[in-house]
């Protein structure tokens, strides 16, 4: 990429940059700098370079939807009453007028129908929450698939995982606040989860609800968790996440001129700030459009919560869907030990599997680093295909998540696709185990095939689509070499080194300490890398190119390399000048 | 009072007269019959009123229904205990026929977990005739009239109260299967609670009364006729009121909301991200091909 730097600075030559007449803004900045001394820090950070790629903006969606959440959330608190005190609803919504409900529900209806723009705010807040967690997840997937969680970014990965957990809890506490039938059902389920905990379950439930469910305390408590505790933690962790991002500098895709030591991209000001700032308005706009046009959580149709009522289609918001799905497909196992019932049917899908999955997620970079024994810093990203095992593990986890998630909507799937809910349940019971295994195998082989394809491109060039016929009547496709830049990008990856144990016994036959762990590590490393395709060596590429030229000569029956355009009117260039597609 | 006493006394003088027994008998019969007509369940009224319609209905029944329900509507059971080809229709009443045939559920196109609503196979008169025939087998619920399921006869205030009451009854008794919006829900083994959108009040009333397929029977003892009417009024009202939040996403709850968040929200925003990243900051447009 060549940039015309003359437009942005005059300082690229040997002479010093010329400063123009100080502007009014410059005067203000000077005044501020003399008093706050920020220029030093700003000078460095305003010119901080960020690489440009769409996949680096996924986390930004999360950041901006969090800002939308803060903005709309603050406005909602102005009218919301977090109280379970009973009132008669006397607002504008006809179908519930005169009904007894909690103040929380009544004020939610008030926001929806009697506060100008209130329903828009509510819906924007809810949609932004859905997008916040969804974008955190796609961001997480990007980071995992590209290996951006390798050293030195493991801690930031952990922070990200905690943000995902906190975001989920924040979402749960949020959609429980209106105290409508659906949210009450969710709180009731949460109460059941707490009570399924052996020994301390009922104590925890009584502690949270201030007595027996539902009591009078849960809404005010969830409210303060929702508006103060978790947002505070989220803010702090987001700040830490961003500071570490600045400290580590952003990762980049390999390419000409991009190394482990530099970052190629655009400076924060003016380019990246404009892009990021613009993206905020786009996220805000999309949220506003969704809030304005798409109905979400119509609490007025659910009516106030009443433990005697329930509705079909009682699902949590999407991010709680996968534990709900596990709960739905779990067989009703219970055992009675010393007169106490252990509810495996609730414990396994809610109290055991989700926390285990979170721990696995957090540990991913550490497990990988231990197996590979890789202590180097990595700032260049890996293409998913170049880490087949990691990619396969992630796809496997995604498959598990997706199946459990789909199981959470089993009733909707049943009615929309005219299927039996029982059959869906039986299918899912098997597939949550089988699906991830199949996904792992298929993905790994797929990645390895793609690696092989990359090597083909390096060695034999890309497929031109030009079919050549030899004098004997045989057909073959012409391949042309890929550009040097593409070849550089394709080869800018390390060869995988399988970890091997170097002599687990010393000269005297004494077993080295920890050698069993080392053997396991070597075995895992072998399993992880054993099937990978390594990039060709320089000699192999050289050899292949010579070979190809010779082959083309033969194929074309000409005494010079042919590009295949001899007879179609495009033969105004030789192979060297042949325009290369974006390979 | 004196007049009453006097006339009572006059009647009393004849109490041992020759015609007294006959008069008391007649009076007793008249009273019993009258009270029966007043207090008896409405359905028994026209059980055998229209013999012509019954005969016509029987003809249709023998052609369209008897293969599963038996020649006399007695039902046909299969070899397996507890399974039947078609249940007995004795005592299901005209309302059941009007619901099942009037919505096209019967005759069934094929055996299955549930008979779906489909194009109606019979004309209104034919349905009525079959209903009359089935009603003649044994007393059962009659087809409700307009006053039974409509709140049009009430004042504005009463109507509003009826709708509010109906909403609460709906949320207590119906939403567990039919969903908060009446959008329907899943039942075990391929069954389902159908959507209530656009279903005529008469059929909802009949379904409540007769409990078709997997639906429980909400007899008048469980849910009074007025309460049934209020539920229908509520369902009508939520269909008449606009979708306040915008497009309702099928009224299916958080599953469809999540789908829209991912497809439209994340899909759209990732699209924007690609768009933003694809636009670099060249002040002059560089020709295609020169870009690395």
Interface residues (C-beta under 8 A of the other chain):
Chain A: X1 X4 X7 X52 X53 X54 X55 X56 X57 X58 X60 X61 X94 X95 X96 X97 X98 X99 X112 X113 X119 X123 X127 X130 X131 X134 X135 X138 X181 X182 X255 X256 X266 X271 X275 X278 X279 X282 X283 X286 X287 X290 X292 X293 X294 X295 X296 X297 X298 X300 X301 X302 X303 X306 X308 X309 X310 X311 X312 X313 X314 X315 X316 X317 X318 X321 X408 X409 X410 X411 X412 X414 X415 X418 X419 X420 X421 X422 X423 X485 X579
Chain B: X113 X160 X161 X163 X164 X167 X168 X171 X172 X175 X176 X177 X178 X179 X180 X181 X183 X184 X185 X186 X187 X188 X189 X190 X192 X193 X234 X237 X238 X241 X243 X244 X245 X246 X247 X248 X249 X251 X252 X253 X254 X255 X256 X257 X258 X259 X260 X261 X262 X264 X265 X266 X268 X269 X270 X272 X273 X274 X276 X277 X278 X280 X281 X283 X284 X289 X291 X292
